[in-house]
Amino acid sequence: MRPRRIASLIGLPLIAAAGLSGSALAGPISDKFALTGDVATPGIYDLANLEALPPTTLTASYLAGGTPVTDTYTGTNLWTLLNAAGGLLPIPGAPKNPSLRNYVVAVGSDGYEAVFAGGEINPSFGNRPYMVAYSDTGGQLGPSGPDGFARMVVPGDVAGGRYVSNLVALHVGHAPTLPGSGGGLSTEFKLVGDVSHPGTYTLSSLEGLPATTLTATYEGPSGSVTDTYTGVSLWTLITSAGLVTNPDIKNDVLRKYVVAVGSDGYEAVFSLGEIDPMFGDQTDLVAYEDDLGQLGPDGADGFARMVVPGDTAGGRYVSNLIELGVFDASVPEPPGIALFVAAALALGFVRARRQSRN
């Protein structure tokens, strides 16, 4: 069953959320959500639409308010859902691996939001089995459940902050294009965006931060690579520069992402929920030293590169770093969500009409 499109927006229970701010008040129980943004076929998904997609079942454990929760969920993989909608739209001017610049924002009926990086869920890279769940054994979902007809399930996260319940929107966006420097070896990078102390980092300034050493394996252009790296965790780097969040928004950190830029203009996005120790707790590294000689004066990858343990391929191992930008991926909160969804779906309809005429 194909998802319903623009006309089906009438009656979407987003309007019931009007007047709420952030997640200060409970939102209504959802029975459908909108898929919007940089996806080929935007649409409205209800339970029947989700059940028509390939299902998967998994058991996940997380902390909710400090209390352990374990439940078994059935739903559809987030990447599968995006592909069923025709896949992500190409980003104009993007070099190879354009999906690594994409992100998905999950929005609950109370305005609560969490962002997921395209590279996290792409099977060629992070391959995280994040799910849009529509049933569970614990009774959280369904007609008598408090979490609506669908919620996000994020196996591996420590706390349940990204388990967005009562889904009303999944919005696909992409990071801004930050210019490269024409290629070549990097000797410094800038940290910009939502930090109190933006600045320029050199080898000596990185060496002045707490160091982490780890061994990672990934698929490179010439085959499998295993190397041992020393550097600064991306989370440590950003928080040491004073990550800016809004204390009035619950888990505002989960609305943010960082984009890494190489000297050739290549970009990759990392959600802060992926690297925050309270949630994904992944030790992504800004490495400045390695055993194989990829980094340093005689290395081809500049003085610093990204290292992403757990990724299958090395697409997010951005080399010759020249910039790290921290940005907010928020979409409008109620009462603006309904208008936002309608406008995004209308834009998708226009795109589809134009493509069908070409």
C-alpha positions in Angstrom: 0.0 0.0 0.0 1.5 3.3 -1.1 1.6 6.2 1.5 -1.2 8.8 1.0 -0.1 12.2 -0.3 -1.1 15.8 0.1 -4.9 15.4 0.3 -4.4 13.0 3.2 -2.9 15.8 5.3 -6.4 16.9 6.1 -7.2 15.6 9.6 -3.6 14.9 10.5 -3.6 15.2 14.3 -0.7 17.7 14.2 -3.3 20.5 14.6 -4.2 19.1 18.0 -0.7 19.9 19.1 -1.2 23.7 18.5 -0.1 25.8 21.4 2.4 23.3 22.8 6.0 24.3 23.1 8.8 21.8 22.8 7.9 18.8 24.9 6.7 20.6 28.0 3.2 19.1 27.6 2.2 15.7 26.4 1.2 15.6 22.7 -1.8 13.8 21.3 -1.6 10.1 20.4 -0.5 9.8 16.8 -2.0 7.6 14.1 0.0 8.8 11.1 3.2 10.6 10.3 4.5 12.7 7.3 7.7 11.8 5.5 9.0 15.1 4.1 12.1 16.8 2.8 14.9 15.4 0.6 13.2 12.2 -0.4 11.9 11.3 -3.8 8.3 10.6 -2.7 7.1 12.4 0.4 3.9 11.1 1.9 1.7 10.3 4.8 2.2 6.9 6.6 -0.4 5.2 8.7 -0.3 1.7 10.3 -1.4 0.0 7.1 1.4 1.7 5.1 4.0 0.6 7.6 2.8 -3.0 7.8 3.1 -3.2 4.0 6.8 -2.7 4.2 9.4 -5.4 4.9 9.2 -6.1 8.7 11.9 -6.7 11.2 11.8 -7.7 14.9 14.3 -6.9 17.6 14.7 -6.6 21.3 16.2 -3.4 22.7 17.1 -2.2 26.2 17.5 1.4 27.3 17.1 3.7 30.2 13.9 5.8 30.6 14.2 8.3 33.4 17.0 6.2 34.8 14.8 3.0 34.8 15.9 0.1 32.6 13.4 -0.8 29.9 13.6 -3.9 27.7 11.0 -4.5 25.0 10.7 -6.5 21.7 9.6 -4.4 18.8 8.3 -5.0 15.3 8.6 -2.4 12.6 10.4 -1.4 9.5 14.0 -0.4 9.2 14.4 3.4 8.8 16.7 3.0 5.8 14.2 0.6 4.2 11.4 3.1 4.7 13.5 5.8 2.9 14.3 3.5 0.0 10.6 2.5 -0.3 9.9 6.2 -0.7 12.2 6.3 -3.7 15.4 7.1 -1.8 17.2 10.3 -0.9 17.2 13.1 -3.5 20.6 13.9 -4.9 22.3 16.9 -3.3 23.3 19.4 -6.1 27.0 19.7 -6.4 27.8 17.0 -3.8 30.8 14.8 -4.6 30.7 11.1 -4.0 28.7 9.5 -1.2 26.1 12.3 -1.0 23.9 10.4 1.5 26.6 11.1 4.1 25.5 14.7 4.0 21.9 13.8 4.8 20.2 13.5 8.2 16.7 12.5 9.3 14.8 14.4 12.0 12.1 12.4 13.9 9.4 14.6 15.4 6.9 13.6 18.1 3.4 15.0 18.5 4.7 17.1 21.5 7.4 18.7 19.3 10.2 16.6 20.7 12.9 16.0 18.1 15.9 13.8 17.5 18.3 13.7 14.5 19.9 10.7 12.8 22.8 11.0 10.4 22.5 9.4 6.9 25.8 7.7 7.5 24.5 6.1 10.7 21.8 4.2 8.9 23.2 3.6 5.4 24.1 -0.1 5.2 27.3 0.7 3.4 28.6 2.7 6.3 27.2 2.7 9.9 24.5 0.2 9.1 22.7 0.9 12.4 19.4 -1.0 12.5 17.2 1.9 13.7 13.6 1.1 13.3 10.2 2.8 12.9 8.3 0.4 15.2 4.5 -0.1 15.1 4.1 -3.0 17.6 5.7 -4.3 20.7 5.3 -6.9 23.4 5.4 -4.3 26.3 2.2 -2.5 25.2 3.9 0.8 24.5 2.4 1.0 21.0 -1.0 0.3 19.5 -4.6 1.3 20.4 -4.1 1.2 24.1 -0.4 2.2 24.2 0.8 5.7 25.3 3.4 6.0 22.5 1.1 6.2 19.5 1.0 3.9 16.5 4.7 4.4 15.7 7.9 5.3 17.5 11.6 5.3 16.8 13.6 2.4 18.2 17.4 2.9 18.5 19.1 -0.3 19.6 22.5 0.4 21.2 21.7 3.8 22.7 22.2 4.0 26.5 19.2 6.2 27.3 16.0 6.4 25.3 16.2 10.0 24.2 16.1 9.1 20.5 13.2 6.7 21.0 10.9 9.4 19.7 7.3 8.3 20.4 4.0 9.4 18.8 5.7 10.1 15.5 4.1 12.8 13.4 7.0 13.6 11.0 10.2 12.3 9.6 12.0 15.1 7.8 15.0 14.4 5.6 17.5 17.3 5.3 21.1 17.9 4.4 24.1 19.8 5.8 25.0 23.1 4.2 27.8 23.1 1.6 30.9 24.3 3.3 33.7 25.2 0.8 36.9 23.2 0.6 40.3 24.7 0.0 41.0 23.1 -3.4 42.4 19.9 -2.0 45.9 19.2 -0.7 47.3 18.4 2.8 45.7 20.2 5.7 47.6 21.7 8.6 44.7 23.1 10.6 40.9 23.1 10.8 38.2 25.5 12.0 35.5 24.6 14.5 32.4 26.7 13.8 28.7 26.8 14.6 26.9 26.1 17.8 29.9 26.4 20.2 30.8 29.1 22.6 34.4 29.2 21.6 34.8 28.7 17.9 38.4 28.6 16.7 41.2 27.1 14.7 42.9 23.8 15.7 46.4 22.8 14.8 48.4 19.7 15.8 49.6 21.3 19.0 46.1 22.3 20.1 44.8 18.8 19.5 47.6 17.3 21.4 46.7 19.6 24.3 43.3 17.8 24.7 42.7 14.4 26.4 43.9 11.7 24.1 42.2 8.5 23.0 43.9 5.5 21.2 41.8 2.9 19.4 42.1 0.4 16.5 39.6 0.5 13.7 39.0 -1.6 10.6 37.1 -0.3 7.5 36.9 -0.9 3.8 39.0 1.6 1.8 39.3 2.0 -2.0 42.0 -0.7 -2.2 40.5 -3.1 0.3 40.3 -3.7 4.1 42.4 -1.3 6.3 43.2 -1.9 10.0 45.0 0.9 11.7 45.6 2.2 15.3 44.8 5.9 15.8 45.5 8.4 18.5 43.4 11.6 18.7 40.7 13.5 20.5 37.1 12.1 20.7 34.8 14.3 18.6 32.5 14.6 21.6 35.4 15.9 23.8 36.5 18.3 21.2 33.0 19.8 20.8 32.1 20.0 24.5 35.5 21.5 25.4 34.6 24.3 23.0 31.4 24.9 24.9 28.5 23.2 23.0 25.6 25.6 22.9 22.2 24.1 23.8 18.8 25.5 24.9 18.1 24.5 28.5 14.4 25.0 27.9 14.3 22.2 25.3 14.5 18.7 26.6 17.6 16.9 25.2 18.3 19.8 22.8 21.7 18.1 22.0 19.7 15.4 20.1 18.6 18.1 17.6 22.2 18.8 16.6 24.8 17.4 14.2 28.3 18.1 13.1 29.6 18.1 9.6 33.2 17.3 8.8 34.7 18.9 5.7 37.9 17.8 3.9 40.2 20.1 1.9 38.6 18.8 -1.3 35.1 19.8 -0.1 34.1 16.2 0.8 31.6 16.2 3.7 30.1 13.8 6.2 27.5 14.3 8.9 27.5 12.9 12.5 24.6 13.3 14.8 25.5 14.4 18.3 23.2 11.7 19.6 25.5 9.2 18.0 28.5 10.4 19.9 27.0 11.7 23.2 27.9 9.2 26.0 24.4 9.4 27.4 23.0 8.1 24.1 24.9 6.5 21.2 28.2 6.7 23.1 30.3 6.0 19.9 33.9 7.1 20.2 34.3 8.9 16.8 37.8 10.3 16.8 39.5 13.4 15.4 42.8 11.5 14.8 46.2 13.1 14.5 48.5 10.1 14.7 48.4 6.5 13.4 50.6 3.4 13.0 50.4 3.1 9.3 51.5 6.6 8.5 48.3 7.9 7.0 48.7 11.0 9.1 51.6 13.3 9.8 54.3 15.0 7.7 54.6 12.0 5.4 51.0 11.0 5.3 48.5 11.5 2.6 45.6 12.3 5.0 46.9 15.6 6.4 47.4 16.4 10.1 43.9 15.2 11.1 41.1 13.0 9.9 37.9 11.5 11.2 37.9 7.9 12.5 34.6 6.2 12.9 34.9 2.8 14.6 32.1 0.4 13.6 31.5 1.9 10.1 31.8 -0.8 7.4 33.3 1.5 4.7 35.5 4.5 5.2 33.2 7.1 3.7 33.0 9.1 7.0 36.7 8.8 7.6 37.1 12.4 6.3 40.7 13.1 5.7 42.6 16.4 5.4 40.1 18.1 7.8 39.7 21.8 7.3 36.4 22.4 9.1 34.0 21.0 11.7 30.6 22.7 11.8 28.0 22.2 14.6 24.5 22.9 13.5 20.9 22.6 14.6 18.6 20.3 12.5 15.3 21.3 14.1 12.1 21.5 12.1 9.3 23.9 13.2 7.5 22.9 16.4 3.7 22.9 16.9 1.7 24.8 15.8 4.1 25.3 12.9 4.7 21.6 12.1 1.4 21.2 10.2 2.1 24.1 7.9 5.7 22.9 7.5 4.5 19.4 6.5 1.9 20.7 4.1 4.5 23.0 2.4 7.1 20.2 2.2 4.6 17.7 0.7 3.4 20.3 -1.8 7.0 20.9 -2.8 7.5 17.1 -3.2 4.4 16.9 -5.4 5.7 19.7 -7.6 9.1 17.9 -8.0 7.4 14.7 -8.9 5.2 16.4 -11.5 8.3 18.1 -13.0 10.3 14.8 -13.1 7.4 13.0 -14.8 7.3 15.6 -17.6 11.0 15.3 -18.3 
